[in-house]
Amino acid sequence: MQHIFHPTDLSAGSATAFLHALRLATAAHTRLTLMHVNDADELSAATLPQVRSTLAAWGLIRGAHDLDGMMALGLGVKKVLAEGDEPVAACLDYLERHPADLIVLATHQHNGRMAWLHHRMAEPLARSSGTPTLFVPHDRPGFVDPATGAVRLRRILLPVAHDPDPHPAAQWAVRLVQRLGLTGVHITVLHVGEQGATPLVDLPPAPGVHLEQLVVSGDVERMIAQVALHTHSDLVVMATKGHAGFLDALRGSTTERVLRQVACPVLAVAAPG
């Protein structure tokens, strides 16, 4: 990862997503862009989430003015303020000029300006070239401790099917664990369907990652949510069908319904084709 993009509507619901974006950026020693779009005239960088004060509270730098500490982290931060009444279009325009490797955003922001799962906002977001996106529930703690920045990621649920291709999502799951320097992480590879019909998924070898296979039958979305709850999953990593699948996911197919049912963040990774 070289660039993480976090759009925010500055609501309380976006705060948890910001913490996840910042923690991932520090782990990857990468660039982090925070972007806010507002149709008001008064725009100030001070209104955006405070990166250095958060890092200081986490003990990663000595204080808000510790520029040497920031450089040692290898973290580059850019804050973008844009005026307008089409926040998703503005974000996509920015991403076209500055491609990102990961988008981190809060879900269910229906009361904020960037109602990402609202029908009107979903379609332009889906045209963002299939960038992997981490959806963080606005009313749940996620896997980053807000007080310390500690990552609590012990169990990952990886639902797989023959279509879409699950391998990009599987690779992201393992790489995320590696990038965060975690050990003792259990990845449950879940197939909802018939025994013997499970797709073969070759996960990259990773020390400290324990794999287990699980096959269940029933309604796909309901079973994913039930298994996520039963296994106390901290993250669900799912493949989507690229542009069309991403749009469908946001409008109401598998990924979006899973988003509404699980209590943990969901990483959606577009499959090729």
JOTAPE-V330513 format. One record per helix or strand of 2 or more residues. SS is the DSSP state (H for helix, E for strand). FROM is the first residue (numbers start at 1). TO is the last residue. If there is no record, write none. Layout:
# JOTAPE-V330513
<<SS	FROM	TO> <SS	FROM	TO>>
This chain:
# JOTAPE-V330513
<<E	3	7> <H	12	28> <E	31	38> <H	45	47> <H	51	57> <H	67	73> <E	76	83> <H	87	97> <E	102	107> <H	119	126> <E	133	137> <E	155	159> <H	167	179> <E	185	192> <E	209	216> <H	220	230> <E	235	240> <H	242	251> <H	254	261> <E	265	270>>
